[in-house]
Amino acid sequence: MTDKETVLKFFQVLNERDLIEADKLLDPRAGFYFPKTQPMVGKNRILKFLKIFFRQYPELVFTVLRVIHHGDQAAVHWTNRGMNRRKEPYENEGVTVLEMENGKISFISDFFKNTEKW
């Protein structure tokens, strides 16, 4: 899988809430930087966060608008829309910066417009 395919697969994994596939995409030492949280280092911490995130937003779907890919780095502009666990509508727009190492995601940093819920 190319780095660009890995990036797109990551967003597919988010939409499918597939922690098994997420595990396959992440480098064991990956770092994840999410607004209003402490940095998460290590695949297991990231997977734990995603599990909680999927419970908070069980119906959230990401739409990738564009990918800027350069070497082993990518910036993904996305929108998302869905419902939180209280059945309240939610939508947002942002950019996720990712870096790959040996075909695995080693760095994730999210930047998005609405951080009130976090």
Secondary structure, DSSP 8 states (H G I E B T S, - for coil): --HHHHHHHHHHHHHHT-HHHHHHHEEEEEEEE-TTS--EESHHHHHHHHHHHHHH-TT-EEEEEEEEEETTEEEEEEEEEEE-TTS-EEEEEEEEEEEEETTEEEEEEEEES--TT-
